[in-house]
């Protein structure tokens, strides 16, 4: 009788420490990012920086782009071990600065360090998956990688809200440090054994410079827009916009800015709906806590409803993809964005109603979460299917870049609208409604562009 050999798994002894460390590192980054959405209104109020609210998120996301680009180059030169250690160091420095912040500017500096570290950590994780696992195990670890976002999305906002409401928002930052230490202990010995090929120079080396220019240009634009009623604000805004144009063209596939039919339209549509989703999440919490006067933990529960809806839709689209052999992907993107349009409109109703609006807030999260759960993984699949041989890595980088840059810009623009509204004495509610209206415009643009997506043909068995 022949005994079958046991199938190799990611939790086997030789991979166990690396697998647990990777999952823990990703979970920490995800928790920190999602927790901030809930506590941002509280810390902005406590630090007297509501006019800089958008920068809590935009500074993180812009720095994340830099971390992704720069650390990708560093790994090629110095290996995963040293790069991961440096990435964690940046992340921890950011947490300490944010946790001890005495004012909003100090907090934003901390968020810059956190964002750079987070982008660098995720880049190191991707490299470690490529180098540390055989091909037959990579899909399994990538599935676990994705699932590491689910738990923080479900409980992170509530836990952070509860801590901020009953203890202190600073504890939310300190809370992750022990888990970071555990992730380091588990991963660094495994990373030390990984070897990176250094025989060729990276063809993406110029992207570091473009990423830096983009961050500078976007920063100038957002700072200028926050006091656009003054001539200095106008000059800064125009200067920032000019600086941004060339880097955006170089960091995105050709034709993306004009939403050319096919892959460029796919990337452009995704950029707009991801931007709208993240900004809507940020400002709905601000509205619930500072306008509707809900406790932060309850606002966190409402946000968590969107995470549950997202997970449900992502599971559904995977089943539908198998059923129709991928031929319905283009329609699923448009349907998903349609759900998001309804959701964002309901957010505006929830915020604008003089009393109540909680039911609309919950329903809006369910609609927007379900919509992005359909559209987000599907646009990724379409983009990779349309990629030419050898371009998969570049397309993946474009998707990651879009997912970070779009929200950084949309949240920043919303924050600028709130700042202008307050400086003109229109009030916080007016500023939030203007910020949400901008997100409605973005998701409508995404819906229109989605009809220019060109889906690659599928054959049976593909």
Secondary structure, 3 states (H helix, E strand, C coil): CCCCCCCCCCCCHHHHHHHHHHHHHHHHHHHHHHHHHHHHHHHHHHCCCHHHCCHHHHHHHHHHHHHHHHHHHHHHHHHHHHHHHHHHHHHHHHHHHHHCCCCHHHHHHHHHHHHHHHHHHHHHHHHHHHHHCCHHHHHHHHHHHHHHHHHHHHHHHHHHHHHHHHCCHHHHHHCCHHHHHHHHHHHHHHHHCCCCCCCCCCCCCHHHHHHHHHHHHHHHHHHHHHCCCCHHHHHHHHHHHHHHHHHHHHHCCCCCCCCCCCHHHHHHHHHHHHHHHHHHHHHHHHHHHHCCCCCHHHHHHHHHHHHHHHHHHHHHHHHHHHHCCCCCHHHHHHHHHHHHHHHHHHHHHHHHCCCCCHHHHHHHHHHHHHHHHHHHHHHHHHHHHHCCCCCHHHHHHHHHHHHHHHHHHHHHHHHHHHHHHHHCCCCHHHHHHHHHHHHHHHHHHHHHHHCCCCCCCCCCCC
